[in-house]
Amino acid sequence: MPTGDGGRSHVTRQFRRVARLAKGYDVDEVDRFVRAVDDDLTPETVRLVAFPVVRHGYDVQQVDEALDRLEDATAARERDRVVAARGNDAHLEHLSELADTLQGRLARSRGRRFRRGHRLHHTYDPAQVDDLCDHLAAYFADGARMSVDDVRSAVFRSHRGRHGYREADVDAFLDRAVAIMRAVD
């Protein structure tokens, strides 16, 4: 999805629609979002956009991949603005401070990194979340190989109630990790 005016009206033509009875993202909602793309768009806005799923919509994978590219582009533009305004050292210091906010949770023991859910709520499998957190800890502490897409595409088995971590807590944490990793790359 391009930013700026050039070509925006043609961007949705690149998305394939799914079969008539299959489900995909609502065409009108995706088109509305694309038309609203401008230079003030933030990576967070792109990451948090959600589209209803309807019959004969746009292919979910294609739209999600385009959103990932748009998020990366807006993050790079934002990073360049910060570096131009405050300098690279200030930018790196800010990233270090943000990474420190993750370290406390990453240092917690397995099974205790996030709050547990309530009785009827959907939650994430703690072992799978902890595996990803262990990998993130190695990435931040030792420079272990890991990409933004490894975090963005993480999928966890679902549980109910106290058997799992609260989805909202895990999602917010992973959003912060993605933002930091994207700003470093």
C-alpha positions in Angstrom: 0.0 0.0 0.0 1.7 3.2 -1.0 1.7 6.3 1.1 1.1 9.7 -0.4 -1.3 10.4 -3.3 0.4 8.5 -6.1 -1.3 5.3 -7.0 -3.6 5.1 -4.0 -6.7 4.6 -6.0 -5.2 1.6 -7.7 -3.8 -0.2 -4.6 -6.9 -2.3 -3.9 -6.8 -3.7 -7.4 -3.8 -5.7 -6.3 -6.0 -7.6 -3.8 -7.6 -10.8 -5.0 -11.1 -11.4 -3.8 -11.9 -14.8 -2.4 -14.6 -17.1 -3.8 -18.2 -16.0 -3.5 -18.9 -18.3 -0.5 -15.4 -17.9 1.1 -14.7 -15.2 3.7 -12.3 -12.4 3.4 -11.8 -8.8 4.5 -14.7 -6.4 3.8 -13.9 -4.7 0.5 -15.5 -1.4 1.4 -13.7 -1.2 4.8 -10.3 -2.0 3.2 -10.9 0.5 0.4 -11.9 3.2 3.0 -8.7 2.6 5.0 -6.6 2.7 1.8 -8.2 6.0 0.7 -7.4 7.5 4.2 -3.7 6.7 4.0 -1.6 9.8 4.3 1.8 11.0 5.6 0.5 11.3 9.1 -0.3 7.6 9.4 1.5 5.9 12.3 2.8 2.4 12.5 0.4 1.8 15.5 -2.6 2.9 13.5 -1.7 0.3 10.8 -1.0 -2.4 13.4 -4.3 -1.9 15.1 -6.6 -1.6 12.1 -9.1 -4.4 11.9 -11.5 -5.3 9.2 -14.8 -7.3 9.3 -14.7 -10.6 7.7 -17.4 -11.2 5.1 -18.2 -13.4 2.2 -16.4 -12.6 -1.1 -14.1 -10.1 0.5 -10.4 -9.4 -0.1 -7.9 -12.2 0.5 -6.9 -11.9 4.1 -3.3 -13.0 3.6 -2.7 -10.5 0.8 -4.2 -7.6 2.8 -2.2 -8.5 5.9 1.0 -8.7 4.0 0.4 -5.3 2.5 -0.4 -3.9 6.0 2.9 -5.4 7.3 4.7 -3.6 4.5 2.9 -0.3 5.2 3.6 -0.6 8.9 7.3 -1.1 8.2 7.3 1.9 5.8 5.6 4.2 8.3 8.0 3.0 11.0 11.0 3.8 8.9 9.6 7.2 8.0 8.9 7.9 11.7 12.5 6.7 12.7 14.0 9.0 10.0 12.0 11.9 11.3 13.2 11.3 14.9 16.8 10.9 13.9 16.6 14.1 11.8 15.1 16.0 14.7 17.0 14.6 17.6 20.0 12.8 16.2 20.9 9.1 16.1 22.2 8.9 19.6 19.0 10.3 21.1 17.0 7.8 19.0 19.1 4.8 20.2 18.8 6.0 23.8 15.0 6.1 23.4 15.0 2.6 22.0 17.1 1.4 24.9 14.6 2.9 27.4 11.7 1.2 25.6 13.6 -2.1 25.5 14.1 -1.8 29.3 10.4 -1.7 29.8 10.2 -5.2 28.2 13.0 -6.6 30.3 11.1 -6.8 33.5 8.5 -9.0 32.1 11.0 -11.1 30.1 13.0 -11.7 33.4 10.0 -13.2 35.1 9.9 -17.0 35.4 8.0 -19.2 32.9 4.3 -19.3 33.7 4.4 -16.0 35.6 5.1 -13.5 32.8 1.5 -12.3 32.4 -1.8 -12.2 34.3 -4.0 -15.2 34.0 -7.4 -15.0 32.5 -10.8 -15.1 34.1 -13.2 -18.0 34.0 -14.8 -17.5 30.6 -12.2 -15.4 28.8 -10.1 -16.8 25.9 -6.5 -16.9 26.8 -3.2 -17.9 25.3 -1.2 -21.0 26.0 1.4 -20.0 28.6 4.1 -22.4 27.4 3.9 -21.1 23.8 3.9 -17.5 24.9 6.9 -18.2 27.2 8.8 -19.9 24.4 8.4 -16.7 22.3 9.4 -14.5 25.3 12.5 -16.6 25.8 13.5 -16.0 22.2 12.7 -12.3 22.6 14.9 -12.2 25.7 17.8 -13.8 23.8 17.2 -11.3 20.9 17.4 -8.2 23.2 20.1 -9.5 25.5 22.4 -11.4 23.1 21.4 -10.4 19.6 19.9 -13.8 18.8 18.4 -14.0 15.3 14.8 -13.0 15.2 12.7 -10.9 12.8 9.7 -8.7 13.3 7.7 -11.2 11.3 8.6 -13.9 13.8 6.8 -11.9 16.5 4.0 -10.6 14.2 3.1 -14.0 12.9 3.2 -15.8 16.3 0.1 -17.9 16.9 -0.8 -19.4 20.2 -3.2 -22.2 21.2 -6.3 -20.8 22.9 -7.3 -21.7 26.4 -10.1 -20.5 28.6 -9.9 -18.9 32.0 -7.0 -19.3 34.5 -5.2 -21.9 32.4 -3.8 -19.2 30.1 -2.4 -15.7 29.9 -4.7 -12.8 29.2 -4.7 -12.2 25.4 -4.8 -8.4 25.8 -1.7 -8.3 28.0 0.3 -10.6 25.7 -0.9 -8.6 22.6 0.1 -5.3 24.1 3.5 -6.6 25.1 4.1 -8.1 21.7 3.1 -4.8 20.0 5.7 -3.0 22.1 8.3 -5.6 21.1 7.4 -5.2 17.4 7.7 -1.5 17.6 11.1 -1.6 19.2 12.4 -4.3 16.8 11.0 -2.4 13.8 12.7 0.8 14.9 16.1 -1.0 15.2 16.0 -2.7 11.8 
